[in-house]
Amino acid sequence: MGCLCNIHTNLIDDTIFRMQSELVIIGGGLAGCEAAWQAANRGISVILYEMRPQKMTEAHKTALLGELVCSNSLGSTHTTNGSGLLFNEMKVFNSLICMVAEETAVPAGSALAVDRNQFAERLTNLLTNHPLIKIIHEEVVSIPQEPCIIASGPLTSPAFITALQNFHGEKNLFFYDAIAPIVEADSIDMQTVFLGSRYGKGESDEGDYLNCPLDKETYEAFVEQLISAQQINLKPYEEQITQGVDAGFGHFFEGCLPIEILARRGINTLIYGPLRPVGLRKSYKGTPPYAIIQLRQDDISQTTYNLVGFQTNLTFSEQKRVFRMIPGLQNAEFVRYGQMHRNTFLFAPSLINQNLQAIHRADLFFAGQLIGVEGYLGNAATGLVAGINAANLLKQKPLLIFPKETMIGALCFYVSHAEKETFQPMKANFGLLPPITPRIRNKGDRKIAYSNRSLKMIKGIYTKEP
Ligand SMILES: Cc1cc2nc3c(=O)[nH]c(=O)nc-3n(C[C@H](O)[C@H](O)[C@H](O)COP(=O)(O)OP(=O)(O)OC[C@H]3O[C@@H](n4cnc5c(N)ncnc54)[C@H](O)[C@@H]3O)c2cc1C
């Protein structure tokens, strides 16, 4: 009898534990996947809601979790780069996104780029087979009563945006990004382009990028056509949303401006931006290129390349016409054209604290692009923080505040403390970290010192994690 009672008691305990430790996560993107992994690996049962394929976003193409919608680059792995430091910090916490990125990496100079299909397939596989994670492909339209992480991303479904607006009583801020085109490798004129990575940072001896060299005359003719080419008209509701946000370029995120908008700022803007001819061999066929357009490998089998920095909102026929003016792309076949897209984020500083916990509801967490973090890795990093903290809350352990000296902590601090009036999405960068005193004059040495300080702290936190 006593034995049966014990079993019964254990069952009740198990049920109570299960009830207490169930976590709902909304959004199977980079943030949601990382959050699910971190929470489940801490013993929490996770229900992960992803609305695709039942309801698709404007940019996603598959039902896979963690689908990368534009570039296949996750930044860098070098600790002297903002996203690289973030990558190394996240690895200390056994990040799922970092692990899968390494497994599915393609050569990309000093950048960390992945085969986008393999990346998303592997993520989906690992999460689907995790014993504590249940994936439900359904749109969520209201904020759950259960402990929850909201990571529905920049393309959050309209019905859920309404739920979010009702919850925190403030209007969302909308703005726009644009995605870059991808061309077939076979259609690139390999006699014209040349291999090379800026400043020789590549896996192969010659470099990992294909470079299209432009002389002054070709560059100017290209810019002239670029700025006068026809753009896709905004839909009426998009017109409405963008009205009043900014009279100039402001409804685009500054770090992801369409190439034609950048070009309109002045004839030389592109040669100081994505088309800068620096860091590559000084001369090509005897003359230094006036401008360079870089193509980055987009898949492991090297069948496709994306045009680096060529986010655009030109009509598809105009993209074909104007981008075929680029030397080497005269016969380019486009696998995907560039597009402009909606990007939604909340006024995070008035909504969440540094743990990424809602100010007005302790068991509600936010993560990802929705709280104004920019960049694949940055978004995954906030998923990591939200996943750990939601798990700690459910297990009645203290929440983890990552210090501002770490890149993870600096991003969380930024989104929870930035000035509301000027709040803009932010990606990992050294400018977010508190200075080291006395100031180290040499920039390279300074970054190394920042990284050393951060990684030492991160390892300390990980070792002491409750
Ligand atoms: C078109 C486009 C291009 C971009 N290009 C880049 C780039 O090149 N580099 C870069 O670093 N960043 C880019 N970004 C930003 C990019 O979205 C983020 O870096 C990253 O994907 C954000 O991760 P996330 O998890 O917050 O959102 P996502 O990765 O978008 O994941 C959110 C998930 O939530 C799901 N979802 C939405 N609403 C609901 C709902 N109501 N119920 C259930 N599920 C829901 C969505 O289907 C999606 O899978 C781009 C964004 C867009 C939209």
The ligand as a Gaussian input file, in Angstrom:
#p B3LYP/6-31G(d) Opt

LIG

0 1
 C       12.428000      39.910000     -45.625000
 C       13.395000      40.008000     -44.510000
 C       14.747000      40.008000     -44.780000
 C       15.672000      40.021000     -43.745000
 N       16.987000      39.946000     -44.027000
 C       17.883000      39.807000     -43.021000
 C       19.262000      39.584000     -43.286000
 O       19.662000      39.507000     -44.426000
 N       20.119000      39.452000     -42.237000
 C       19.689000      39.521000     -40.953000
 O       20.506000      39.377000     -40.055000
 N       18.392000      39.758000     -40.673000
 C       17.490000      39.901000     -41.674000
 N       16.171000      40.134000     -41.406000
 C       15.789000      40.255000     -40.059000
 C       15.455000      38.832000     -39.626000
 O       14.086000      38.659000     -39.702000
 C       15.940000      38.560000     -38.265000
 O       17.311000      38.761000     -38.157000
 C       15.549000      37.181000     -37.746000
 O       14.952000      36.318000     -38.665000
 C       14.570000      37.483000     -36.683000
 O       14.396000      36.357000     -35.917000
 P       13.037000      36.209000     -35.149000
 O       13.088000      34.876000     -34.521000
 O       12.785000      37.398000     -34.302000
 O       11.915000      36.234000     -36.301000
 P       11.657000      35.182000     -37.454000
 O       12.905000      34.502000     -37.810000
 O       10.916000      35.911000     -38.517000
 O       10.678000      34.131000     -36.756000
 C        9.388000      34.462000     -36.335000
 C        8.476000      33.289000     -36.631000
 O        7.206000      33.524000     -36.048000
 C        6.198000      33.034000     -36.916000
 N        4.946000      33.738000     -36.579000
 C        4.610000      35.023000     -36.828000
 N        3.405000      35.301000     -36.320000
 C        2.961000      34.163000     -35.725000
 C        1.767000      33.821000     -35.028000
 N        0.780000      34.688000     -34.808000
 N        1.637000      32.551000     -34.559000
 C        2.623000      31.619000     -34.767000
 N        3.758000      31.899000     -35.435000
 C        3.934000      33.170000     -35.891000
 C        6.755000      33.335000     -38.287000
 O        6.197000      32.485000     -39.261000
 C        8.249000      33.088000     -38.107000
 O        8.629000      31.790000     -38.454000
 C       15.223000      40.125000     -42.418000
 C       13.866000      40.167000     -42.150000
 C       12.961000      40.103000     -43.176000
 C       11.497000      40.114000     -42.866000

